[in-house]
Amino acid sequence: MSAATPAAERLQDEEMLVIRESARLMGKSLEPGPVIREMLHLISEFLGLNRGRVVLRQPGGGDYAIRYAYGLTQAEIERGVYRPGDGVSGRVLQSGETAIVQDIDDDPHYLARAVERDRLPNETVSFIALPLMSEGEVLGLLGVHRIRGRTRALADDLRILEIVATLVTQVLKLNDRVAEQTARLEHENRELKWALERGSPQQATLGIVGESPALRHALRQVEQVASTEATVLLLGESGTGKELFARALHLSSSRRDQPFVKVNCGAIPENLFESELFGYEKGAFTGASTARAGYFEQASGGTLFLDEIGELPLAMQVKLLRVLQEKSLQRVGSRRETPIDVRIVAATNLDLQQQVAAGRFRLDLYYRLNIIPIRLPALRERREDIRPLVRHQLNLISQSYQRNVGLTPEAMDRLADYPWPGNIRQLRNVLERLVLLAEGASVSAREVEHVIRSEAVGAPDAQPLLPVAPTAGAVRPYLPAQSHDRPQIEQALAQTHGNKSRAAQQLGLTLRQLNYRMKRLEMA
């Protein structure tokens, strides 16, 4: 008994040494390679558990392979590839249960794939494999060889191996978390560097306000393609600021000093499309008393922004495709080809692929326009931008109407909580109404709720404002450009004593829509 006690004490000392040194290694470095290999070295040197290896899933998923080892050659490491359920190691990886092979020569499931049998001692060799578990998931396994005819009990070896397996798992998890954190910080640094180089003031002057990841991603895409001549297709819901992005693209390009011409394809009557886009010669049709350059020629050397491109009639899609391919056009009434030099930026709130499938949009034109698609995020996807947008728009509106109107904190909270189905256009419309209808210097939360409620459903007795997802009834119905005639608009202006914002509200229009109709009717 006296002889056994020193042996037991020596065993405990060796175990404590392995645990203490492993913990010290973890505190010294989180780099998994050196730490795990040294742990395997310790259990080999002090406990006689040899040829240790840590098997982990290969990048991209699928098979598992030996990632870290001690006592194995490089060739042996490279041979150690396992599928779940494949041999002893594969069974551990599949089941998440420890496997003990008392004699590798008597177990048909032991593959001896990594280390050939003649490389092992000429006596009974055992193999122990323990799963590396994290939150119920099998990350891999820890495997070792053990000489069976030794005085040290198997239970003692299992106990220390379980501790080492836990430490290895912690090293792997900590390394993953550090890698994730490092990647996030690197991404944020890149975003910050990009924002500083581009300069927020320039964004604000263009009306593009916000710092959300979704917005920065779209702006970064604009910056990347601005210096090219590639056609850009801006995608997104109505009111997301496609025209602002188109202007930003133009002003960031080498064409910045040349014209930027916007064409609203949804507002041009079908019989006028060709003459509006391509121009006409004198006498080409009744009323053509003089020749006129179309939008393509007006944008010569600059950028032509084709807004609502999905509304383009099929007959015009054919002609537009020809112009884009040939880079020349014929005015209506002319047989002469006129070369054109324009950068095309198109925009739509429609799903053009669905339009193609429905036969309403040509596939060849879609491919011609969809060279660089840039998706603009909806306001509900960049909620952190709502408050700075409110402040920016409120400042612009107050200056425009010579008013000095602010918001209470509760009013700002109400605006920030609303889902804004109409996006930035709806936000500006609501703020414009709040400024014009404000009776004091500060707008209350109750006033915000009243305006948004009437904006959303068009009725004073609507349900209270709630921050819920937008519904079909929450979006302003589409109105064609010819929806209101001159007498209707004149009557609304007379009733509101010339106040366009209130006239637009009375007609169920935004101020922008009213101004467009007045311009079309030559009233402004």
C-alpha positions in Angstrom: 0.0 0.0 0.0 2.9 2.3 0.8 4.3 1.6 -2.7 1.0 2.4 -4.4 0.5 5.8 -2.7 3.5 7.5 -4.3 2.5 6.1 -7.7 -1.1 7.5 -7.3 0.4 10.8 -6.2 2.7 10.8 -9.2 -0.3 10.1 -11.5 -2.2 13.0 -9.9 0.8 15.3 -10.3 1.1 14.3 -14.0 -2.7 14.9 -14.6 -2.5 18.3 -12.8 0.5 19.2 -14.8 -1.3 18.5 -18.1 -4.4 20.4 -17.0 -2.4 23.4 -15.6 -0.1 23.6 -18.7 -3.1 23.3 -21.0 -4.9 26.2 -19.2 -1.7 28.2 -19.4 -1.5 27.7 -23.1 -5.1 28.8 -23.6 -4.3 32.0 -21.6 -1.2 32.6 -23.7 -2.7 32.3 -27.1 -6.0 31.7 -28.8 -4.3 30.5 -32.0 -5.7 26.9 -32.1 -2.9 25.2 -34.0 0.0 25.7 -31.5 -2.2 25.3 -28.4 -3.9 22.1 -29.5 -0.7 20.5 -30.7 1.0 21.3 -27.4 -1.9 19.7 -25.5 -1.6 16.6 -27.6 2.2 16.7 -26.8 1.5 16.9 -23.1 -0.8 13.9 -22.9 1.7 11.9 -25.0 4.7 12.9 -22.9 3.2 12.6 -19.4 0.3 10.2 -19.8 1.4 7.9 -22.6 -1.6 8.6 -24.8 0.1 8.8 -28.2 -0.4 9.9 -31.8 -3.2 12.3 -30.7 -5.2 13.9 -33.4 -8.1 16.4 -33.6 -10.5 15.7 -36.5 -12.7 18.6 -37.7 -15.1 19.2 -40.5 -13.4 20.4 -43.7 -14.1 23.9 -45.0 -17.3 23.9 -47.1 -18.8 21.0 -45.1 -19.0 17.3 -46.0 -16.1 15.2 -44.9 -14.0 15.5 -41.7 -10.2 15.5 -41.7 -7.3 15.5 -39.2 -6.6 19.2 -38.6 -4.2 19.1 -35.7 -2.0 16.2 -34.5 1.1 15.2 -32.5 3.2 12.2 -33.4 1.8 11.8 -37.0 3.7 12.4 -40.2 2.3 14.8 -42.8 1.4 11.9 -45.0 -0.5 10.3 -42.2 -2.3 13.5 -41.5 -3.3 13.8 -45.1 -4.7 10.3 -45.2 -6.9 11.0 -42.2 -10.2 11.9 -44.0 -13.5 10.5 -42.7 -17.1 10.6 -43.6 -19.8 10.4 -40.9 -20.4 6.7 -40.2 -17.1 5.7 -41.9 -15.2 3.4 -39.5 -14.7 4.0 -35.8 -14.0 7.7 -36.2 -16.9 8.2 -38.6 -19.2 6.5 -36.1 -18.2 9.0 -33.3 -18.6 11.9 -35.7 -22.1 10.7 -36.6 -23.4 9.6 -33.1 -21.5 12.0 -30.8 -20.7 9.1 -28.5 -17.2 8.0 -27.2 -15.7 5.0 -28.9 -13.2 2.6 -27.1 -11.5 0.0 -29.2 -9.7 -2.4 -26.8 -7.7 -4.1 -29.6 -7.4 -2.4 -33.0 -6.4 -5.8 -34.5 -9.7 -7.5 -33.5 -12.2 -4.7 -34.4 -13.3 -4.8 -38.1 -14.5 -1.2 -38.0 -11.1 0.2 -37.2 -9.7 1.3 -40.6 -6.1 2.1 -39.7 -6.4 4.8 -42.4 -4.1 7.4 -41.0 -1.5 5.2 -39.2 -0.6 1.9 -40.7 -0.4 -1.1 -38.3 3.2 -1.8 -38.8 4.0 1.7 -37.6 2.5 0.9 -34.1 4.1 -1.0 -31.2 4.2 -4.8 -31.6 1.7 -5.4 -28.8 -2.0 -4.8 -28.1 -3.0 -1.3 -29.0 -6.2 0.4 -28.1 -7.9 3.4 -29.7 -10.0 6.0 -27.9 -12.1 8.6 -29.7 -14.1 11.3 -27.9 -16.5 13.7 -29.6 -15.9 17.4 -29.4 -19.4 18.7 -28.5 -20.8 22.3 -28.5 -24.4 23.0 -27.8 -25.5 19.5 -29.0 -23.4 19.8 -32.2 -20.5 17.5 -33.0 -17.6 19.7 -34.0 -15.2 16.8 -34.4 -13.3 14.3 -32.3 -10.2 13.8 -30.2 -8.5 10.5 -30.9 -5.4 8.8 -29.3 -3.6 5.4 -29.3 -3.1 3.6 -26.0 -1.0 0.6 -25.1 -3.5 -1.7 -23.4 -1.0 -3.6 -21.2 -0.2 -0.7 -18.9 -0.7 -0.2 -15.2 -2.7 3.1 -15.6 -6.4 2.4 -15.4 -8.5 3.1 -18.5 -11.0 5.1 -16.4 -8.2 7.5 -15.5 -7.3 8.0 -19.1 -10.9 8.6 -20.1 -11.3 11.2 -17.3 -8.3 13.2 -18.4 -9.2 12.9 -22.1 -12.6 14.2 -21.4 -11.0 17.3 -19.7 -8.7 17.8 -22.7 -11.5 17.4 -25.2 -13.4 20.1 -23.3 -10.4 22.4 -23.4 -9.9 21.8 -27.1 -13.6 22.6 -27.8 -13.2 25.8 -25.8 -10.1 26.8 -27.9 -12.0 26.1 -31.1 -15.1 28.1 -30.0 -13.1 31.0 -28.7 -11.1 31.1 -32.0 -14.3 31.1 -34.0 -15.7 34.0 -31.9 -12.5 36.0 -32.2 -12.5 35.4 -36.0 -16.2 36.6 -36.2 -15.4 39.7 -34.1 -12.3 40.4 -36.2 -14.2 40.0 -39.4 -17.0 42.4 -38.1 -14.4 45.0 -37.0 -12.6 44.8 -40.3 -15.9 45.2 -42.2 -16.8 48.2 -40.0 -13.3 49.7 -40.6 -13.7 49.3 -44.3 -17.2 50.9 -44.2 -15.8 53.8 -42.1 -12.9 54.3 -44.4 -15.2 54.3 -47.4 -17.6 56.7 -45.7 -14.8 59.1 -44.8 -13.3 58.9 -48.3 -16.6 59.6 -49.9 -17.7 62.2 -47.4 -21.1 62.3 -45.7 -21.7 66.0 -46.6 -21.8 65.1 -50.3 -24.4 62.5 -49.6 -26.5 65.0 -47.7 -26.3 67.6 -50.5 -27.7 65.0 -52.8 -30.5 64.2 -50.4 -29.1 60.7 -49.6 -29.1 60.6 -45.8 -28.3 57.7 -43.6 -25.6 55.3 -42.3 -27.4 52.0 -42.3 -25.5 49.0 -43.8 -28.2 48.5 -46.5 -27.9 52.1 -47.6 -24.1 52.1 -47.5 -24.0 48.9 -49.6 -26.1 50.5 -52.3 -24.0 53.7 -52.2 -20.8 51.7 -52.4 -22.1 49.9 -55.5 -22.9 53.3 -57.1 -19.3 54.4 -56.4 -17.9 51.2 -57.9 -19.7 51.6 -61.2 -19.8 55.4 -61.5 -16.5 55.6 -63.4 -17.7 53.0 -66.0 -20.1 53.3 -68.9 -22.1 50.3 -67.9 -25.9 50.6 -67.9 -27.3 50.6 -64.4 -30.8 49.3 -63.3 -32.0 50.8 -60.0 -34.5 48.4 -58.3 -36.7 49.1 -55.3 -40.1 50.1 -54.1 -41.7 53.3 -55.0 -40.4 56.3 -52.9 -37.0 54.8 -52.1 -35.1 57.6 -53.8 -34.2 56.1 -57.2 -33.9 59.6 -58.8 -31.5 60.7 -56.1 -29.3 57.6 -56.7 -29.4 58.2 -60.4 -28.2 61.8 -59.9 -25.5 60.6 -57.4 -24.3 58.2 -60.1 -24.2 61.0 -62.7 -22.4 63.4 -60.4 -19.9 60.8 -59.4 -19.0 60.0 -63.0 -16.9 61.7 -65.7 -20.1 63.0 -67.2 -20.9 65.2 -64.2 -20.5 68.4 -66.2 -22.9 67.2 -69.0 -26.7 67.1 -68.9 -28.7 64.8 -66.6 -32.1 64.2 -68.2 -34.9 62.4 -66.5 -37.7 60.7 -68.4 -40.8 59.4 -66.5 -41.8 56.5 -68.8 -45.0 56.1 -66.8 -46.2 59.6 -67.6 -45.8 59.8 -71.3 -48.8 58.9 -73.5 -48.1 55.9 -75.7 -48.6 57.8 -78.9 -45.9 60.4 -77.9 -43.2 58.0 -76.7 -41.2 57.9 -79.9 -41.2 61.7 -80.6 -40.4 62.4 -76.9 -37.5 60.0 -76.7 -36.0 60.3 -80.2 -37.3 63.8 -81.3 -38.9 64.7 -84.6 -38.3 66.8 -87.7 -40.4 69.7 -88.9 -43.5 68.5 -90.6 -43.2 65.0 -89.3 -46.8 65.1 -88.1 -49.6 67.6 -87.6 -48.4 70.3 -85.2 -44.7 69.7 -85.8 -44.0 73.3 -86.9 -40.4 73.1 -85.9 -37.8 70.3 -85.4 -37.2 69.1 -81.8 -34.5 67.1 -80.2 -35.7 64.2 -78.1 -34.5 63.2 -74.6 -31.7 61.1 -76.0 -30.2 64.1 -77.9 -30.9 66.4 -75.0 -28.8 64.1 -72.7 -25.9 64.0 -75.2 -22.6 63.5 -73.4 -24.4 63.0 -70.1 -26.8 60.7 -68.4 -30.3 59.7 -69.4 -32.4 58.5 -66.5 -35.3 56.3 -67.7 -37.6 56.1 -64.6 -40.4 53.6 -64.4 -38.9 51.7 -67.3 -41.3 48.8 -66.7 -44.2 51.1 -68.0 -42.6 51.3 -71.4 -45.0 49.9 -74.1 -43.8 46.8 -76.0 -43.6 48.6 -79.3 -41.3 51.2 -77.8 -39.2 48.5 -76.1 -38.2 47.2 -79.6 -37.1 50.7 -80.7 -35.3 51.5 -77.5 -33.4 48.2 -77.7 -32.2 49.1 -81.2 -31.0 52.5 -80.1 -29.1 51.0 -77.2 -27.5 48.4 -79.5 -26.7 50.7 -82.4 -25.9 53.8 -80.3 -27.7 55.9 -82.9 -31.3 56.9 -83.6 -33.6 58.4 -86.2 -35.9 61.3 -85.4 -39.6 60.9 -86.3 -39.9 62.0 -89.9 -36.2 61.6 -90.6 -34.1 58.9 -92.4 -30.8 60.2 -91.1 -29.0 58.3 -88.4 -27.9 60.5 -85.5 -25.1 59.1 -83.3 -25.8 59.3 -79.5 -23.5 59.3 -76.5 -25.4 58.8 -73.3 -25.0 56.8 -70.2 -28.3 54.9 -69.4 -29.6 54.6 -65.9 -33.0 52.9 -65.7 -35.3 52.4 -62.7 -38.4 50.4 -61.8 -40.4 49.3 -58.8 -41.7 46.3 -60.8 -40.2 42.8 -60.9 -39.0 42.9 -64.5 -38.5 39.1 -64.5 -42.2 38.7 -63.7 -43.0 41.2 -66.4 -40.9 39.2 -68.9 -42.7 36.0 -67.9 -46.1 37.7 -68.3 -45.1 38.9 -71.8 -45.1 42.6 -70.8 -41.4 43.2 -71.1 -38.9 42.0 -73.7 -36.3 39.6 -72.4 -33.5 41.0 -74.7 -34.2 44.5 -73.4 -34.1 43.2 -69.8 -30.7 41.7 -70.4 -29.5 45.0 -72.0 -30.6 47.0 -69.0 -29.8 44.6 -66.2 -26.0 44.8 -66.5 -25.5 46.4 -63.1 -28.6 46.0 -60.9 -28.5 48.0 -57.7 -31.3 47.4 -55.2 -32.3 50.3 -53.1 -33.5 49.3 -49.6 -37.0 50.2 -48.3 -37.2 52.5 -45.4 -38.4 49.7 -43.1 -35.1 47.9 -44.0 -33.0 50.8 -42.7 -34.9 51.9 -39.7 -31.8 53.5 -38.1 -31.9 56.1 -40.8 -35.4 57.3 -40.1 -34.4 59.8 -37.4 -31.6 61.5 -39.4 -33.9 61.5 -42.5 -36.6 63.2 -40.4 -34.2 65.9 -39.2 -32.8 66.5 -42.7 -36.2 66.6 -44.4 -37.7 68.8 -41.7 -34.8 71.3 -42.1 -35.4 71.4 -45.9 -39.2 71.8 -45.6 -38.9 74.5 -42.9 -36.5 76.5 -45.1 -38.7 76.1 -48.1 -41.8 77.4 -46.4 -40.0 79.9 -44.1 -41.2 78.1 -41.0 -39.4 77.1 -37.8 -41.1 73.9 -36.7 -39.6 71.2 -34.4 -40.7 67.9 -33.0 -41.1 66.7 -29.5 -39.2 63.5 -28.5 -42.4 61.6 -28.4 -43.3 62.8 -31.9 -39.9 61.7 -33.2 -40.5 58.3 -31.6 -43.8 58.0 -33.3 -42.2 58.7 -36.7 -39.4 56.3 -36.0 -41.8 53.5 -35.1 -43.9 53.7 -38.3 -43.2 51.2 -41.1 -43.4 53.8 -43.9 -45.0 51.7 -46.7 -44.5 54.7 -49.0 -40.9 55.0 -48.0 -39.0 58.4 -48.1 -41.6 60.0 -50.4 -44.3 59.3 -47.8 -42.1 60.5 -45.0 -41.5 63.8 -46.7 -45.2 64.2 -47.5 -46.1 63.6 -43.8 -43.4 66.0 -42.6 -44.6 68.6 -45.1 -48.1 68.4 -43.8 -46.9 68.6 -40.2 -45.0 71.7 -40.9 -47.8 73.4 -42.8 -50.5 72.5 -40.3 -48.5 73.1 -37.2 -50.1 75.6 -34.9 -47.1 76.1 -32.6 -43.3 75.8 -32.8 -43.3 72.1 -31.8 -45.2 69.2 -33.3 -46.6 66.7 -30.7 -46.9 62.9 -30.9 -50.7 63.3 -31.2 -50.4 65.5 -34.3 -48.0 63.0 -35.9 -50.4 60.2 -35.2 -53.3 62.1 -36.7 -51.4 63.0 -39.9 -50.0 59.5 -40.4 -53.4 57.9 -39.8 -55.1 60.1 -42.4 -52.1 59.6 -44.7 -52.3 55.8 -44.4 -56.1 55.3 -44.8 -57.5 58.6 -45.9 -60.1 58.7 -43.1 -60.2 60.7 -39.8 -61.7 57.8 -37.9 -59.0 55.3 -38.7 -57.5 53.0 -36.2 -54.7 54.3 -34.0 -51.2 54.3 -35.3 -49.4 51.1 -34.6 -45.8 50.1 -35.7 -47.0 47.1 -37.8 -46.0 45.7 -41.1 -47.5 47.6 -44.1 -50.8 46.3 -45.5 -52.2 46.6 -48.9 -54.5 49.4 -47.8 -51.7 51.5 -46.3 -50.2 52.5 -49.7 -51.4 55.4 -51.7 -53.3 54.1 -54.7 -51.6 54.5 -58.1 -53.0 57.5 -60.1 -52.1 58.0 -63.8 -50.6 61.3 -64.9 -54.0 62.2 -66.5 -56.0 61.6 -63.3 -56.8 65.3 -62.7 -57.7 67.9 -65.3 -57.2 71.7 -65.2 -60.6 72.6 -63.7 -60.2 70.2 -60.8 -56.7 71.5 -60.0 -57.8 75.2 -60.3 -60.8 74.5 -58.0 -58.6 72.9 -55.4 -56.1 75.8 -55.5 -58.9 78.3 -55.2 -60.4 76.5 -52.2 -57.0 76.5 -50.5 -56.1 80.0 -51.4 -53.2 78.9 -53.6 -51.6 76.6 -51.0 -50.3 73.7 -53.2 -49.7 71.4 -50.3 -53.2 71.6 -49.1 -54.6 71.4 -52.6 -52.6 68.3 -53.2 -53.9 66.8 -50.0 -57.5 67.6 -51.1 -56.9 66.0 -54.4 -55.3 62.9 -52.9 -52.0 63.7 -54.4 -48.5 64.3 -53.1 -47.1 67.8 -53.7 -44.7 66.3 -56.3 -47.6 64.7 -58.2 -49.5 67.9 -58.2 -46.5 69.9 -59.5 -46.0 67.4 -62.3 -49.7 67.6 -63.4 -49.6 71.4 -63.3 -46.4 71.4 -65.4 -48.0 69.0 -67.9 -51.1 71.2 -68.2 -48.8 74.3 -68.5 -50.2 75.8 -65.3 -46.8 76.4 -63.7 
